[in-house]
Amino acid sequence: MIGAAIALLALWQPAAAPAAGEPAFGCGHVHTAEAQRNPYGPNDGPPPIAIGDSTMLLPIPDLTRVGFDVNAKGCRGFKQAVWVARDMRNRGVLPKLILINSYGNGGVNEDLIKFALKVIGPKRTLVLVTAYNADTGEPPAPDTEVFVRAAKDHPDQIKLLDWVNYSLPHHKVEPAPGAWFLPDLFHPNFTGAHAYANFLAQVLPGGAPTETNEDGEGSGGTPWWPFALGGVAVIAAALSPDEMRRRFPASSTRLVFVVDDHGRLCGAVDPGETNPADGADAQKTVGELVTKPVSFLLPGENLRTALDRFSEAAQETLPIIDNLEDRRVIGYLSEAYALRRYALELERHRGGRQDDAGIFSPPASAASPAARQTQNR
């Protein structure tokens, strides 16, 4: 369902920022999400699990839409993906279908295939997905032939999905027509993420679901990221303004989120608006520079809520917190990015129909009212 979750766009503040809409894929954070539906029904075990590397990050919303639980992590290798499955097996929650797209980092060999089959056991199905070369973007990644042989040697237990062959006609970047990839030619873009999930859904009962919500409105693709990548500009309220300016020069970011001793969001400061020359803040803390509460977003809030919040707060950037109790900053969303994604989704919708009703899902009934009531806490 389009707009079902807000984008947790937590990008590092690099010297050379990514292009608009292009994510910064980090290696240190595990991103998980639950399937929006169980393709096996309520009485046949948990939904299938998709375990992957950074290829799987942007498609997370679409993967949950078609019926996968997801566990993705940048730079993850095949062995590490099997470890995830082993941990799930040991906890008694490993489903009957395990999909792995995670060999572009470090490759794969026959011993690792045997390890994977041993971990999942003889009654489960292993789905392997081909990938592009993570270093060059060229097709296919090294060791792809290991996957091909494994599928031939274990036809009853291993299924091979050749994403590379399927996506090759679209292996190009925007603004080229029909482009499915980001400039590195390894990670899918938003359109590619949608196609990726639908392609993987062929191993599920009934394939990908019809792309309509309860009101008959089209889903329109993947406009938001329900996960956080990397880190955001956050500083402790007790530190000095000089330390803030050292960590976050005015040229590096326009907004630094301030947290208290318990890591709870308590405000925001623009480093460019502080003046070290007059010495007025020499005896102050960063927390004392916060003049008003900062508005925020919650996971699960939709596009309508986000755009309304930007308008109400008169902020160009909104932090995203994990929940109303802990208020831990896990990402941010910029107004420019939200509007850009809206424009792209509007164009997508109008290509197939004459209105844009499906772009705005109803405001999240559980999260949004509570968030609205606590914006000034």
ChimeraX attribute file (.defattr): number of C-alpha atoms within 10 A of each C-alpha:
attribute: neighborCount
match mode: 1-to-1
recipient: residues
	/A:1	22
	/A:2	26
	/A:3	28
	/A:4	23
	/A:5	22
	/A:6	25
	/A:7	29
	/A:8	24
	/A:9	27
	/A:10	23
	/A:11	22
	/A:12	18
	/A:13	16
	/A:14	10
	/A:15	8
	/A:16	7
	/A:17	13
	/A:18	13
	/A:19	10
	/A:20	10
	/A:21	15
	/A:22	15
	/A:23	21
	/A:24	18
	/A:25	21
	/A:26	17
	/A:27	14
	/A:28	13
	/A:29	16
	/A:30	17
	/A:31	20
	/A:32	16
	/A:33	18
	/A:34	18
	/A:35	21
	/A:36	17
	/A:37	16
	/A:38	22
	/A:39	22
	/A:40	16
	/A:41	11
	/A:42	10
	/A:43	7
	/A:44	11
	/A:45	14
	/A:46	19
	/A:47	27
	/A:48	23
	/A:49	25
	/A:50	26
	/A:51	25
	/A:52	29
	/A:53	26
	/A:54	26
	/A:55	26
	/A:56	27
	/A:57	28
	/A:58	26
	/A:59	28
	/A:60	29
	/A:61	32
	/A:62	29
	/A:63	30
	/A:64	21
	/A:65	28
	/A:66	26
	/A:67	26
	/A:68	31
	/A:69	24
	/A:70	25
	/A:71	22
	/A:72	26
	/A:73	26
	/A:74	22
	/A:75	22
	/A:76	23
	/A:77	20
	/A:78	25
	/A:79	19
	/A:80	17
	/A:81	23
	/A:82	24
	/A:83	15
	/A:84	17
	/A:85	25
	/A:86	19
	/A:87	13
	/A:88	16
	/A:89	15
	/A:90	11
	/A:91	9
	/A:92	9
	/A:93	14
	/A:94	21
	/A:95	19
	/A:96	18
	/A:97	22
	/A:98	23
	/A:99	25
	/A:100	24
	/A:101	24
	/A:102	30
	/A:103	30
	/A:104	27
	/A:105	18
	/A:106	15
	/A:107	17
	/A:108	20
	/A:109	17
	/A:110	13
	/A:111	9
	/A:112	15
	/A:113	20
	/A:114	11
	/A:115	15
	/A:116	21
	/A:117	19
	/A:118	12
	/A:119	18
	/A:120	21
	/A:121	14
	/A:122	11
	/A:123	11
	/A:124	17
	/A:125	20
	/A:126	24
	/A:127	20
	/A:128	25
	/A:129	20
	/A:130	26
	/A:131	26
	/A:132	24
	/A:133	21
	/A:134	22
	/A:135	12
	/A:136	12
	/A:137	18
	/A:138	16
	/A:139	18
	/A:140	20
	/A:141	21
	/A:142	19
	/A:143	18
	/A:144	22
	/A:145	14
	/A:146	16
	/A:147	24
	/A:148	17
	/A:149	13
	/A:150	19
	/A:151	19
	/A:152	13
	/A:153	11
	/A:154	12
	/A:155	11
	/A:156	13
	/A:157	17
	/A:158	23
	/A:159	20
	/A:160	19
	/A:161	22
	/A:162	18
	/A:163	19
	/A:164	19
	/A:165	14
	/A:166	14
	/A:167	18
	/A:168	13
	/A:169	11
	/A:170	16
	/A:171	23
	/A:172	20
	/A:173	17
	/A:174	12
	/A:175	7
	/A:176	10
	/A:177	9
	/A:178	14
	/A:179	20
	/A:180	27
	/A:181	22
	/A:182	21
	/A:183	15
	/A:184	15
	/A:185	21
	/A:186	25
	/A:187	25
	/A:188	28
	/A:189	25
	/A:190	26
	/A:191	19
	/A:192	23
	/A:193	25
	/A:194	24
	/A:195	20
	/A:196	22
	/A:197	22
	/A:198	18
	/A:199	19
	/A:200	22
	/A:201	20
	/A:202	13
	/A:203	18
	/A:204	18
	/A:205	13
	/A:206	11
	/A:207	15
	/A:208	20
	/A:209	15
	/A:210	11
	/A:211	15
	/A:212	14
	/A:213	13
	/A:214	7
	/A:215	8
	/A:216	10
	/A:217	19
	/A:218	20
	/A:219	23
	/A:220	24
	/A:221	24
	/A:222	26
	/A:223	27
	/A:224	26
	/A:225	23
	/A:226	23
	/A:227	23
	/A:228	23
	/A:229	27
	/A:230	19
	/A:231	18
	/A:232	21
	/A:233	23
	/A:234	22
	/A:235	23
	/A:236	20
	/A:237	25
	/A:238	15
	/A:239	14
	/A:240	20
	/A:241	24
	/A:242	19
	/A:243	13
	/A:244	22
	/A:245	17
	/A:246	11
	/A:247	14
	/A:248	21
	/A:249	15
	/A:250	16
	/A:251	9
	/A:252	17
	/A:253	15
	/A:254	17
	/A:255	22
	/A:256	18
	/A:257	22
	/A:258	25
	/A:259	22
	/A:260	14
	/A:261	9
	/A:262	10
	/A:263	16
	/A:264	18
	/A:265	28
	/A:266	21
	/A:267	22
	/A:268	27
	/A:269	24
	/A:270	17
	/A:271	22
	/A:272	15
	/A:273	11
	/A:274	17
	/A:275	13
	/A:276	12
	/A:277	8
	/A:278	8
	/A:279	9
	/A:280	10
	/A:281	17
	/A:282	12
	/A:283	9
	/A:284	15
	/A:285	18
	/A:286	22
	/A:287	21
	/A:288	14
	/A:289	19
	/A:290	17
	/A:291	10
	/A:292	11
	/A:293	14
	/A:294	20
	/A:295	25
	/A:296	26
	/A:297	30
	/A:298	27
	/A:299	22
	/A:300	19
	/A:301	25
	/A:302	25
	/A:303	27
	/A:304	16
	/A:305	24
	/A:306	23
	/A:307	14
	/A:308	11
	/A:309	19
	/A:310	20
	/A:311	12
	/A:312	10
	/A:313	15
	/A:314	12
	/A:315	15
	/A:316	14
	/A:317	18
	/A:318	23
	/A:319	28
	/A:320	25
	/A:321	21
	/A:322	15
	/A:323	15
	/A:324	17
	/A:325	8
	/A:326	12
	/A:327	18
	/A:328	18
	/A:329	26
	/A:330	22
	/A:331	27
	/A:332	25
	/A:333	23
	/A:334	17
	/A:335	19
	/A:336	13
	/A:337	16
	/A:338	20
	/A:339	13
	/A:340	15
	/A:341	19
	/A:342	19
	/A:343	13
	/A:344	13
	/A:345	23
	/A:346	17
	/A:347	14
	/A:348	16
	/A:349	21
	/A:350	12
	/A:351	10
	/A:352	10
	/A:353	10
	/A:354	8
	/A:355	12
	/A:356	16
	/A:357	11
	/A:358	21
	/A:359	25
	/A:360	18
	/A:361	21
	/A:362	15
	/A:363	18
	/A:364	20
	/A:365	10
	/A:366	10
	/A:367	18
	/A:368	19
	/A:369	13
	/A:370	13
	/A:371	19
	/A:372	14
	/A:373	9
	/A:374	12
	/A:375	15
	/A:376	12
	/A:377	11
